[in-house]
Amino acid sequence: MKTALITGGAHRIGQQICRTLHQAGFNLVIHYNSSATAAQNLADELNLSRQNSAKIAQAELSNMDDINRLCTTIDGIDVLVNNASVFYPTPVSSLNQPDYQKIMNTNLMGPLFLSTTLSNKLATNQGCIVNIVDIHADRPLRNHTIYNISKAAIAMMTKTLAKELAPNVRVNGVSPGSILWPENDAELSETQKRSMLDKIALNKQGSANDIANTVLFLAQSNYITGQIIAVDGGRSLNQ
Ligand SMILES: NC(=O)c1ccc[n+]([C@@H]2O[C@H](COP(=O)([O-])OP(=O)(O)OC[C@H]3O[C@@H](n4cnc5c(N)ncnc54)[C@H](OP(=O)(O)O)[C@@H]3O)[C@@H](O)[C@H]2O)c1
């Protein structure tokens, strides 16, 4: 039985990636940071359909000690999905180091050191890494300087690790366009949402399923590495 570790697996896109990989027969390690109850509920639900198929693991991914502790709890692993991230505006006029550290550490340092620390275990199983990037890795989203930089960095991390970890570990990415509206600090007005939808060729948001199915496709592809697939309804076709 193959095992997948999904970071930020308790909610939203990460939760759907967990469900889709589980449905495809993977055992899961569902990583969470603050959402212990949601992660446990998901694991309980999945274990009801297949005994001992899902467990949970906590880690603050902006903290190296936590990253290392998480890695030591992983025995065998076939697929690492770096999904967890933080997203909120950081206007240039008020850039500050705490925001820089929080966003860069969570969105880049966490995925980088999880990937490299687990690379030997992944190699043993001819495994793979799937990074959840963002179409704004290529085209900056206004007012989100640090987030844009963090996603551009994980896009390059995808390609560089694909080279470094070949031939025993494949490394790919999925770049979502607009899938689920941001929450809390990053919430959008109805006008902002309409204006975003107007720029999408298919004129609608995608679903978490669209992302999860692409993750599964990459996890099951034997001859793809170093690629990042945009799942964005054609958003990248427009300026
Ligand atoms: N939503 C979209 O439309 C969209 C568009 C483009 C790209 N993406 C990318 O797709 C992925 C999933 O998006 P999403 O909207 O579903 O994500 P999200 O809800 O914003 O965050 C996913 C999870 O990340 C975890 N997380 C945040 N900071 C963390 C930290 N310091 N350490 C450990 N875990 C942390 C949280 O876990 P806890 O809840 O357990 O704390 C959270 O549930 C992200 O990489 C995002 O950048 C999403």
The ligand as a Gaussian input file, in Angstrom:
#p B3LYP/6-31G(d) Opt

LIG

0 1
 N       -7.683000      28.741000      -2.966000
 C       -7.321000      29.034000      -4.202000
 O       -8.152000      29.396000      -5.055000
 C       -5.873000      28.936000      -4.589000
 C       -5.437000      29.624000      -5.725000
 C       -4.096000      29.519000      -6.084000
 C       -3.227000      28.740000      -5.343000
 N       -3.679000      28.087000      -4.242000
 C       -2.728000      27.249000      -3.488000
 O       -3.349000      26.007000      -3.210000
 C       -2.960000      25.538000      -1.906000
 C       -4.201000      25.297000      -1.050000
 O       -4.986000      26.479000      -1.044000
 P       -6.118000      26.705000       0.073000
 O       -6.798000      27.977000      -0.290000
 O       -6.914000      25.447000       0.239000
 O       -5.165000      26.914000       1.347000
 P       -5.507000      27.563000       2.766000
 O       -6.869000      27.165000       3.173000
 O       -5.195000      29.036000       2.726000
 O       -4.377000      26.884000       3.687000
 C       -4.212000      25.477000       3.725000
 C       -3.630000      25.058000       5.045000
 O       -2.302000      25.538000       5.216000
 C       -1.981000      25.324000       6.558000
 N       -0.958000      26.255000       7.038000
 C       -0.950000      27.603000       6.961000
 N        0.152000      28.101000       7.585000
 C        0.834000      27.027000       8.059000
 C        2.036000      26.886000       8.805000
 N        2.771000      27.941000       9.194000
 N        2.453000      25.635000       9.119000
 C        1.717000      24.570000       8.743000
 N        0.578000      24.634000       8.045000
 C        0.130000      25.863000       7.720000
 C       -3.271000      25.519000       7.363000
 O       -3.405000      24.394000       8.232000
 P       -4.239000      24.481000       9.630000
 O       -5.649000      24.855000       9.231000
 O       -4.132000      23.122000      10.189000
 O       -3.575000      25.518000      10.477000
 C       -4.350000      25.589000       6.281000
 O       -5.487000      24.825000       6.563000
 C       -2.024000      26.602000      -1.340000
 O       -0.686000      26.241000      -1.592000
 C       -2.386000      27.857000      -2.135000
 O       -1.319000      28.775000      -2.231000
 C       -4.969000      28.185000      -3.851000

